[in-house]
Amino acid sequence: MLQARAAIGVELPKIILSRVELGDTAAASLAGRLQSPKIEVSVTNYGKTPAFLLGQAIEIEVCALLPAKPVYPSAVDLPPETIVEYKNKYPLGTARPKSPLSPEDIQAILDGSTRLWAYGYVYYRDILSEAHMVRFCKVFVPPSPPGYRSFFVDGHTPAYTESF
C-alpha cells in the first residue's frame, strides 16, 4: 500500500510558484513603476498529471508587517476547464493596488522603511479529486546600489505560505 501511494504521489500535479515580478508599466523610473505597480504572477505544474484549477487570489499590500491572518478580497473561482498540464506555466494574472501609491509610500518602499507585499493562493484538484492549496507570499526588494535589479523574495510569513 505504501509503495502504491508513493508511485501515485510522483504522478500527481505539483503546482509551484514560478514567477512574481513587477510588470512593465511604461514608466521610465522605478519610482514611476511603483506609483501603480503591476505585479505579474505565474505558476508551473511539476507533477506528471494535470492540475484542475478551482480558484485563485493575488493581493498587494504596502505596510511594514502583514496582518496576522491573510485576507483574500480578490479571490475568484476559475472555470472548470482551467487545467495546467505537466511542465506548463499558467499566468495567474496581474494584480494592482486599488489606488496609486503616494510619493511617501514609494519613498518608504525604496528606502526600506515599509514593504510592498504580494501574496495569494492557487486552489486545485488532482486526478484523484483531492484538493490542494498552494499559498505564496513575496516581498519586493528594491535595487541596491542603483543600477542593480529589483526582485521579489520569500516573505517568510507562515500564515501566508502554509499549503496543503
C-alpha positions in Angstrom: 0.0 0.0 0.0 2.8 2.4 0.9 4.5 1.7 -2.5 1.3 2.3 -4.3 0.8 5.7 -2.6 4.4 6.6 -3.4 4.0 5.7 -7.0 0.8 7.7 -7.3 2.4 10.7 -5.4 5.1 11.1 -8.0 2.4 11.3 -10.7 0.1 13.9 -9.0 0.2 17.5 -10.0 2.6 19.8 -8.1 1.8 23.5 -8.6 4.8 25.7 -7.8 5.0 29.5 -7.9 7.3 30.2 -10.8 7.1 34.0 -11.3 6.4 37.1 -9.2 7.7 40.3 -10.7 6.9 43.9 -11.5 5.3 44.1 -14.9 6.1 46.8 -17.4 4.1 49.9 -16.9 6.0 52.1 -19.5 7.3 54.2 -16.6 10.8 55.5 -17.1 11.9 55.0 -13.4 11.4 52.5 -10.6 9.6 55.2 -8.6 7.3 55.6 -11.6 6.7 51.9 -11.8 5.9 51.8 -8.1 3.3 54.6 -8.4 0.8 52.0 -9.7 2.7 48.7 -9.5 1.7 45.9 -11.8 2.6 42.6 -10.2 2.6 39.6 -12.5 2.3 36.1 -11.1 2.6 32.6 -12.7 2.7 29.0 -11.6 4.0 25.8 -13.1 2.8 22.2 -12.8 5.8 20.0 -12.0 3.6 16.9 -11.4 3.1 14.4 -14.3 -0.7 14.7 -14.4 -2.9 17.7 -14.9 -3.9 20.2 -12.2 -7.5 21.3 -12.3 -7.5 24.8 -11.0 -10.5 25.8 -8.9 -9.7 29.2 -7.6 -7.0 31.8 -7.0 -6.2 35.1 -5.4 -3.4 37.7 -5.7 -3.2 40.5 -3.2 -1.0 43.6 -2.8 -0.2 45.3 0.5 2.0 48.2 1.4 3.0 48.0 5.0 5.9 47.2 7.3 4.4 43.9 8.5 1.4 42.0 7.2 -1.6 41.3 9.5 -1.5 38.0 11.4 -4.0 36.3 9.1 -4.3 36.7 5.3 -7.4 38.1 3.8 -8.2 37.5 0.1 -10.7 40.1 -1.2 -9.6 39.4 -4.9 -10.4 35.6 -4.6 -12.1 34.2 -7.7 -13.4 30.8 -8.7 -12.0 29.6 -12.0 -13.9 28.0 -14.9 -13.9 24.1 -14.7 -11.8 23.9 -17.9 -8.8 25.7 -16.3 -6.2 23.0 -16.5 -2.5 23.2 -16.1 -0.7 20.2 -17.8 2.7 18.8 -16.9 5.5 21.3 -17.1 3.2 24.0 -18.4 3.1 27.5 -16.9 -0.1 29.2 -16.1 -0.3 33.0 -15.6 -2.5 33.7 -12.6 -2.6 37.3 -13.9 -1.7 40.7 -12.8 -2.5 42.5 -9.5 -2.6 46.2 -9.0 -3.3 48.3 -5.9 -6.8 49.8 -5.5 -5.3 53.3 -5.8 -1.9 54.7 -6.8 0.7 54.8 -4.1 1.6 58.1 -2.6 5.1 59.6 -3.1 5.7 59.0 0.6 4.8 55.3 0.2 7.1 54.9 -2.8 10.0 56.5 -1.0 9.4 54.3 2.1 9.5 51.2 -0.1 12.7 52.4 -1.8 14.4 53.2 1.4 13.2 50.0 3.2 11.1 51.6 5.9 8.0 49.9 4.5 7.4 47.0 2.2 5.5 46.1 -0.9 4.0 42.6 -0.4 2.4 40.3 -3.0 0.6 37.2 -1.6 -2.1 34.8 -2.6 -3.0 31.3 -3.4 -3.9 28.7 -6.1 -6.6 26.1 -5.2 -6.7 23.0 -7.4 -7.6 19.3 -7.5 -5.7 16.4 -8.8 -6.8 13.4 -10.9 -8.0 11.6 -7.7 -10.2 14.6 -6.9 -8.2 15.6 -3.9 -8.0 19.3 -3.2 -4.7 21.2 -2.7 -3.9 24.8 -1.9 -0.6 26.5 -2.6 -0.1 29.8 -0.9 2.6 32.3 -1.5 3.9 35.5 0.0 6.7 37.6 -1.6 8.2 40.9 -0.6 9.7 43.4 -3.0 13.4 44.1 -2.7 14.5 47.4 -4.3 17.8 47.6 -6.1 20.8 48.4 -4.1 23.1 50.0 -5.2 21.4 51.9 -8.0 21.6 50.1 -11.3 21.0 46.7 -9.8 17.9 44.7 -10.4 14.9 44.7 -8.1 13.1 41.5 -7.4 10.6 39.7 -5.0 11.8 37.3 -2.3 10.1 34.9 0.1 8.2 36.8 2.8 8.7 34.1 5.4 5.3 34.5 6.9 3.9 31.0 7.8 0.2 32.1 7.9 0.6 33.3 4.3 2.6 30.3 3.0 1.2 27.2 4.6 -0.1 25.0 1.9 -2.0 21.7 1.9 
